[in-house]
Amino acid sequence: MTTSKSYMQRLGLVSIALMSACFLPQVVSAQDDQASGRSFVDNFEHLDTSRWYISDGWNNGAYQNCTWSRKQVNVKDGTLQLQFIQSKTGDRNYACGEIQTMKRYGYGTYEARYRTAKGPGLNSAFFTYIGPTDKKPHDEIDFEVLGKNPGQVQVNQYISAKGGNEKLVPVSGGADQNFNDYAFVWEKDRLRYYVNGKLVQEVTDPSKIPTNAQKIFFSLWGTDTLSGWMGKFAYGGEPATMEIKRVAFTAPGEKCLFPESITCKLD
């Protein structure tokens, strides 16, 4: 099934106008003009609200069975926790957590270390996104672990709302059992995905590589309707939690920012 969270999750994707490229002369590109985010490492000693926006008080459509709630976003013992919990919130019977960066980021290396939630109908996601709400085409790069089978992670990307690039990759030991490292290196002519330092997908077709600077997201959400993709939802009786230890962005040409970074090892 090619339908994914990325395709369904954003409001206002019914009609997306194609953006005409507007390049400045010499070395300044449209993406350079869009991207304001610089290299950083966040170990979540606290939630930096100058960097992160907490989604709160809405959902992304009829398919989502929970309402984004800031109450489900917490930092504890150096770990960001996003929860999915049974709690009447808005017009939904469940509440869930999501954060996104204030700034947009362009080509470079994106890395995160996290442990996912488990349970059919749940989605633990680390991704970048930009779209019509920001007056841009829908571009996106994804790591998504579906709680029905946390032994795999789905990688995918969208270019002007066109997806269909999904690939399922095994996560040794289970994404919900241990903290694992997920990374992608986004370049103008190449996109590489890594799991625990191993290259698992490489894209070199320019038509399948996003070009617009994007925001970084983490989210945990559920569905009652996308069962063919995410599994038939069944609440386990206890809150489900996605835990994030670290996230980093390294701009092209800059030195690696922490010892475990794949940028310390890649050319």
C-alpha positions in Angstrom: 0.0 0.0 0.0 1.5 3.3 -1.1 -0.6 5.5 1.2 1.4 6.8 4.1 1.2 9.3 7.0 3.1 11.7 4.8 0.5 11.7 2.1 -2.5 12.0 4.5 -1.1 14.0 7.3 -1.0 17.6 6.1 -4.0 19.8 5.7 -4.5 21.7 2.5 -2.9 19.2 0.1 -6.0 19.0 -2.1 -4.5 21.4 -4.6 -0.9 22.3 -4.6 0.3 24.9 -7.1 3.6 24.2 -8.7 6.2 26.7 -7.5 8.3 28.4 -10.2 11.9 28.3 -9.4 13.5 31.7 -8.7 17.3 31.4 -8.7 19.7 34.2 -7.8 22.8 34.5 -9.9 26.1 32.8 -9.2 26.2 30.4 -6.1 23.1 31.4 -4.2 20.2 28.9 -4.7 16.5 29.0 -3.9 17.2 26.5 -1.1 19.9 28.7 0.4 17.3 31.5 0.5 14.7 29.3 2.3 17.0 27.6 4.9 17.7 29.6 8.0 18.6 26.7 10.3 22.3 26.1 11.1 24.1 23.0 12.4 23.1 21.9 15.9 23.0 19.0 18.3 20.2 18.7 20.8 20.6 16.1 23.6 17.2 17.2 25.2 18.5 18.2 28.6 15.5 20.5 28.4 13.0 21.4 25.6 14.4 24.5 23.9 11.3 26.4 22.9 13.4 28.8 20.8 14.2 25.8 18.6 11.0 23.7 18.9 7.3 24.3 18.4 4.9 22.0 20.2 1.8 21.0 18.2 -1.2 21.6 20.4 -5.0 21.6 20.0 -5.6 20.1 16.5 -5.4 17.0 14.4 -4.3 16.6 10.8 -7.5 15.1 9.5 -10.3 12.5 9.9 -7.8 9.6 9.6 -6.0 10.7 12.8 -7.6 9.4 16.0 -5.8 11.7 18.4 -5.5 15.4 19.1 -2.0 17.0 19.3 -1.4 18.0 22.9 1.5 19.7 24.6 0.7 17.7 27.7 2.0 14.6 25.8 5.4 16.3 25.1 7.9 16.1 28.0 11.6 15.9 28.8 12.7 13.5 31.5 16.3 12.4 32.4 17.7 13.7 29.1 15.1 12.1 26.9 12.3 13.7 25.0 9.1 11.7 25.5 6.2 11.8 23.1 3.1 10.0 24.3 -0.1 8.5 23.0 -2.7 8.3 25.7 -6.4 7.6 26.1 -7.7 11.1 27.1 -10.6 13.0 25.7 -9.0 15.9 23.9 -10.9 18.1 21.5 -13.1 15.9 19.4 -10.9 12.8 19.8 -10.7 10.2 22.5 -6.9 10.1 22.5 -4.1 12.7 22.8 -0.7 12.5 21.1 2.6 14.4 20.8 4.5 16.2 18.1 7.3 18.8 17.9 8.7 20.6 14.9 11.6 23.1 14.4 10.9 26.8 14.1 13.5 27.1 11.3 13.9 25.3 8.0 17.0 23.3 7.1 18.4 22.4 3.7 21.0 20.0 2.3 23.1 18.3 5.0 23.1 15.4 7.4 20.1 14.7 9.7 20.5 12.3 12.6 18.4 11.1 15.5 18.7 8.4 18.2 15.4 7.1 19.6 13.2 4.3 20.7 9.7 3.9 19.2 6.3 3.1 20.5 4.6 -0.3 19.9 1.1 -1.1 19.1 -1.1 -1.6 15.9 -2.4 1.6 14.5 0.5 3.7 15.9 3.2 5.6 14.0 6.5 6.8 15.5 8.0 9.3 13.0 11.2 11.3 12.5 10.9 13.3 9.3 11.4 16.6 7.5 8.5 18.4 5.9 7.5 21.6 4.2 4.2 22.3 2.4 1.2 24.5 1.5 0.8 25.8 5.1 4.3 27.4 4.6 3.4 28.4 1.0 5.7 25.8 -0.5 5.1 22.5 -2.4 4.9 19.4 -0.3 8.4 18.0 0.1 9.3 15.4 2.8 11.9 12.9 3.9 10.7 10.2 6.3 11.7 7.5 8.8 8.4 5.9 10.1 8.1 2.9 12.4 4.6 1.4 12.3 3.7 -0.1 15.7 2.2 -3.2 14.2 5.7 -4.3 13.2 8.5 -2.4 15.1 11.1 -4.7 13.6 11.1 -2.5 10.5 11.3 1.2 9.6 9.9 2.6 6.4 11.9 5.2 4.6 10.3 7.4 2.0 10.4 10.8 0.4 7.9 13.2 -1.3 8.6 15.7 -4.0 5.8 18.2 -4.8 3.3 15.8 -3.0 4.4 12.8 -5.1 5.5 9.8 -3.1 5.6 6.1 -3.9 9.2 5.7 -2.8 8.6 3.6 0.2 11.1 1.0 1.3 10.9 -1.2 4.5 14.2 -1.7 6.3 14.9 -4.2 9.2 15.8 -2.8 12.6 17.9 -5.4 14.4 16.4 -6.2 17.8 13.3 -4.1 17.2 12.9 -0.3 17.0 10.8 -0.4 20.2 13.2 -2.4 22.3 16.4 -0.4 22.0 17.6 3.1 21.1 18.7 3.1 17.4 20.4 5.6 15.2 18.6 6.9 12.1 20.2 9.3 9.7 19.9 10.6 6.2 22.3 12.6 4.1 20.5 15.0 1.8 22.4 16.4 -1.2 21.3 18.1 -4.4 22.1 14.9 -6.5 21.9 12.2 -3.9 19.8 11.1 -0.8 21.1 8.4 1.5 19.4 6.7 4.4 21.2 5.0 7.3 20.1 2.8 10.2 22.7 2.2 12.9 25.4 3.5 10.6 24.5 1.1 7.8 23.5 2.5 4.4 20.0 1.1 3.7 18.8 3.2 0.8 20.4 5.4 -1.8 18.5 7.7 -4.2 20.2 9.3 -7.2 17.3 10.1 -9.5 16.9 13.9 -9.3 13.2 13.6 -9.8 13.0 11.7 -6.5 15.0 14.1 -4.4 13.3 17.0 -2.6 14.7 20.5 -3.2 12.8 22.7 -0.7 14.2 23.5 2.7 12.1 21.8 5.4 11.4 21.7 9.1 12.4 18.8 11.3 9.6 16.8 13.0 9.1 14.1 15.6 5.6 12.7 16.1 3.7 9.8 17.6 0.1 9.4 16.4 -2.6 6.8 15.7 -5.4 6.0 13.3 -8.6 4.1 13.2 -8.9 4.1 9.4 -5.5 3.5 7.8 -5.5 -0.1 9.0 -4.2 -1.5 5.7 -1.0 0.4 6.2 -0.6 0.9 9.9 -2.6 -2.1 11.3 -6.0 -2.3 13.1 -5.8 0.1 16.0 -6.1 -1.4 19.5 -5.3 0.6 22.6 -3.1 -1.4 24.9 -4.5 0.0 28.1 -1.3 2.0 29.0 0.2 5.1 27.4 2.5 4.4 24.4 5.8 6.4 24.4 8.4 7.4 21.8 11.7 8.4 23.4 14.3 10.6 21.7 17.8 10.9 23.1 19.4 13.1 20.4 18.8 14.9 17.2 21.4 16.7 15.0 21.8 18.6 11.8 25.2 19.1 10.2 25.5 21.4 7.3 27.6 20.4 4.3 31.3 20.9 4.7 31.2 21.2 8.5 33.0 18.9 10.9 31.1 16.2 12.8 29.4 17.6 15.9 29.5 14.5 18.2 31.6 11.4 18.2 28.8 9.0 17.2 27.8 11.1 14.1 28.0 9.3 10.8 29.6 12.5 9.4 32.7 11.5 11.4 33.0 8.4 9.2 31.7 9.5 5.8 33.7 11.2 3.1 
